[in-house]
Amino acid sequence: MLDDFRLRVFMMVAAESSFTRAAQHLGVTQPAVSQHIAELEKQVGVPLFVRKRGEVSLTAEGYVFKDYAAKILHWYEATDALFGSAGKLTVNRPVRVAATAYVAAHRLPELLRDLVAITASSFIIETYPEDAFPESMDADLYFYTAARRDTLDFDAGSVIGVVDASLVTVSPELPDEPRYAVWAPYRPLVQPDIYARTVLVSDSIPALTDLVRNNPNLIGILPSDAASGLTLHPDPLPHLRQDLHLRVAESFSRSGVAQWLTSRFE
C-alpha cells in the first residue's frame, strides 16, 4: 500500500519543482525528501522526476502518477475524517438537527437510520415552521424542502383564505364541485382554478389530513408520503415534488457526519 506521507512528499515536490523547497514546506530535511522519492520510485517501478541542478520536473509517468496520487490522498483524508481518531463519524456530542415538521416526520427517519448504522452519534431534533428558515436556531444541520419549480408561480389573489388550521370549520354540505385543502408549501404551484376552490391552506399536515378524511368532497393536495389513505389531486398538478435540502453550520462542516451527509446530497 502506498504510504500517505510519501505521497504528500511527492505532491509537494511536484508543486515546488524542488526537493529543497519541498523539505522546507514539509518541515523535514532535504535528504529525507530525496529518500522518500527514491523509495516511492522503487515501489512503483518507474522514474517520477527528472533531476536537474537546482530543480526537478515530472516525467511522463510522473504526470500520470500525480493524478492517481491526488485521488488517493483525497480518499485518505475522507476516510480519516470519517473513521480517524478525530472523528469516527462523530463529534463526541449529540448532533443538533433543525427540520420542518414534515421533514422530521417523513424524510429524516430513513436518512438518520442509515447514518446511525455507521456512527455512534445521537441526534437532537427540533422542528420549525415550513415557511420560516431558522436562522436564529443553534443547530449543526438544517433540513428543509423546496418545491421543484418546473412552472411559473401563479397569482394567489383568488385564494379564498389562509387560516389557522386549528380554527377552521368546513360545512358538511359541500357542493358537488370539489373543494381543496392545500399544504402551504404547494400553494405557489397550484393552478388558479384550484385556488378559486381552496377552502384551507395550512402547513399543518395532521390538520389537513383530518379535515380531508372527515369531508368526502374535500380533496387534499399534500405530499404523497404524508397523506396515506387520502385522495390526492391528480393532474393538472404534476409539479409538486418536494426536494430535500441540507444546510450545514460552518462550525460543523468538517465533521465526519457532515461530510457523509453532504456526499448524499451532491
N, C-alpha and C positions, 0 to 999 in steps of 0.2 A: 504494500500500500504506500502511496506517495505521502511523504511527510508534510504536514501542514506548514511548519516553519520553513522548510526547504523550498516549498512553492512560493512562500512570501518573499524569500530571498530572491528567487528567480524573477518574480514580478517587479521587485524593486530595482534589480539590476537592469531589467528591460526598460523600465521607466527612466532611469538615470543614465543609461549607457556608460556606466562606470561602476567598478567594484568599490572604489574608494567612497564615492558619494552614497552608494547604497549602504555601505557599512555605517556611515555617519547617521543616516536616517534610521537604521535598524538598531543602533546602539551596540554594535559588535565590531570586531576588528576586521580589517581588510582580508588578512589570511583566512579568517573563519568564513567570510563570504566566498572566497575562491574555493575553499574546500567543499562547501555546500554545493556550489555549482558543479564542481568536478564530480562529486558523488551522484548528483542528480543526472548528469550526462551519462555516467556509467550505468545508472539504473535504467534509463530509458533507451540507451543504446545508440544515441546519435549526438553529434555536437549541437549545442543550442546557441552558442555565441561564437562570433569571430573576434579573436583578441587582437587588438592593435595597441600601439603605445599610447597610453593615457585614456583609452576608451574601448568599449566593446559594442558590438552590434549583433542583432539576432541573425541566425542562419535561416534558410528557408524552412527547415524543420522547426527552428525556434519560434517562428511566427505561427505555425500550426499549433505547436505545443502551448503557446501563450493563450490561445482561445480556450483550450481544454483546461489549462491551469486556472483561468479566471472562473470558469464554471465550477470546477472542483472546490475552489475557495469559497464561492458563493454558498454552495451546499454545506460545506464545513461550518460556515458561520450560521446558516439557518438551523442546522442540527444542534449546534451549541446553544443557540438562543432557546430552542425548544426543550432540549434534554440535558444541557450542561449544568454545571454547578450553580450558575447564576439564575437558572430558570426552572428546569424540569417542567416546562409548560405551566408554571405557576409563579406568582409573585409573593407567595407565602402569606397571603391575606385574602379575605373574600374579594371577589371581583364585583364591583358595583355596576349594575346594569340598569339603564333607564330605557323604557319601552312604552309604546302606546298600549292601551288595554287589549286591543285586537292582536297586536304582535305578541304580547306576553301570553295570551291565551292560545293562539293558533299557529304561531310561527316559531317562537322561541323553544318550546319543549323539544322538538326534534333536533334543532341545532345544538342546544346545550347538552342533550343526551349524547350526541356524538363527541362533544368536547369533554364531557365528564369521563367518557370511556378512556381517555388518554391523559387525563390530568387529575390531580388531587384537589384542584381548586373548588371552592364553594362560591356560590353566587347570591348576591343580594339584589333582588329585582324590585324596582319602583316604577310605577306607571305614571303617565302624564296624558293630557287630552290630545286627541288626534290632531287638532289644529294649532297646537302651541308647542314648538320645539323648546325643550327645557334648557335654555342657555344657562340658567342660574343653578341648575341641579349639579351636584358634585358627584359625577359618575365617571367610570372608566370607559364604558361602552354605551353608545346611544343607538338604539334600533328604531327605525321608523319606516313607514311605507309611503310610496308616492305613486299616483296613478300614471300609467304609461300613456302619455298624451299623443295618441295617434290622430286625434281630431282637434279642431279648434274648440276653445271654450264657448259655451253658449251663454246668451244673456239670461241672467237669473231673475229678471223682472217679473216673470209670470209665475214664480213660485208662490203658492198660497200663503205659506208662512214657515218660519223656522222657529220651533218652540222647544221648550224643555220637555224631554220625553216623560218625565215623572208627572207632568201636569196635564198631558194631553188626554182628551177623551174623544173617541170616534163613535158616531152614531151607528148602531147596528143596522139601520135602514140605509145602507149604501146603495146608490143607484146601480143599474145593470152595468154601466160602463165602469171598468175597473179603476180603482184609485191606487196610489203607490205610497209606500213608505221607503225612504231613501237613506242609506248610510251616508253621513255627511261628506266623507272624502270622495264619494262618487258624484256629488251634486254638480260639479263643473262639467261633467261628461254626459250628463243626461240630456236628452234632446228636449227642445222647448215644449212639444206636445205632451211629453211626460211631466214636465214641470207644471203644466197647467192642471194636471190631475193628481198632484202630490199633496197629501194631507199632513205628512210629517217628514222632516229632515232632522236626523239626530246622529250623534256619534256614539250613542248607547246601543250596541248590538243586542244585549238582552232585552231592552225595552222594545226595540223594533221587532225582534222575533216573537215576543209575547203578543204584541199588537197584531202582527200578521197571522199568527196561529189562531187567535181568537176572533178574527174577522175574515170570513171566507172570500169576500170580494176585494180584499186588500192584498196587493202584490208587493213583496219585499224585494228591493234592489240592494242586495247585500253580498259580501264575499261568500262564494260558494262553500268554502270550508268552515264558515261560521254560521251557516243557515241550514243545517241539516233538517230535512223534513218539510222545508218551506218551498213555496213556488217562487222561483227567481224569474225576473223578467227576461224573456229571450231576446233575440234580435228585434228591433234595431239598436241594441246596446252591446256591440261587440268589443268595445274598447275599455273594459272595466278591470283589466289586470292590474293588481297592486304589486309593484316590485318592492322587495325588501332591501333597505339600505342600512349601512353601518357607518357611524362616525366614531372615531377613536380619540379619546383625550390625548393631548400631546404628551403628558406625563406618563401615559400608559402605552405609548405606541411601540416601544422597543421590547415589550414583554412577549413571552412565548405565546400566551393566549391571544394577544392582539395580532401577532404575525400569522398565527394559524387561521384565525377568523378572517383576516384581510385576504389571505390566499383564497378563501372560499368565495369572496365577493369580487374577485378580479374578473 
